[in-house]
């Protein structure tokens, strides 16, 4: 099975800019030949838009770069999906 990754990045969590993280993700994931998409975190915490994307694109992984709030919101929204 080919991996397909969704990255969720919270640009305001922590103290550092996330542009370096985004560039690193793009470079390393592309170099590994893995299909991926990157999204910023959602202020309201509604990640239901990912459901259809995950199912239609057959995404295999969700990687979250953010604080505990971002992680909790994304995981809560996606718990019913088979990833």
C-alpha positions, 0 to 999 in steps of 0.5 A: 500500500502506498502511503498518503499523508495529511499534515496539519500544522498549527502556525501559532502553537509554540514560540517558533515559526512553522515555515521551517517545519513546512519546508522540511516536511515538503522536502523529506516527504517528496524525497521519499516519494510519498504523496502528501497534503499540508493544511493549517490548523482550523481556529474553530476546531472543525476538521470534518472537511477532512473526512471526505478527503481521507476517504476519496483520496485514500489517505493513510496517515494524519500527522499533527504539528501543534499543541495539545488542543490541536491534537485533541480537536483533530483526533476527536474529529477523525476517531470514526475513520479507519486510518 
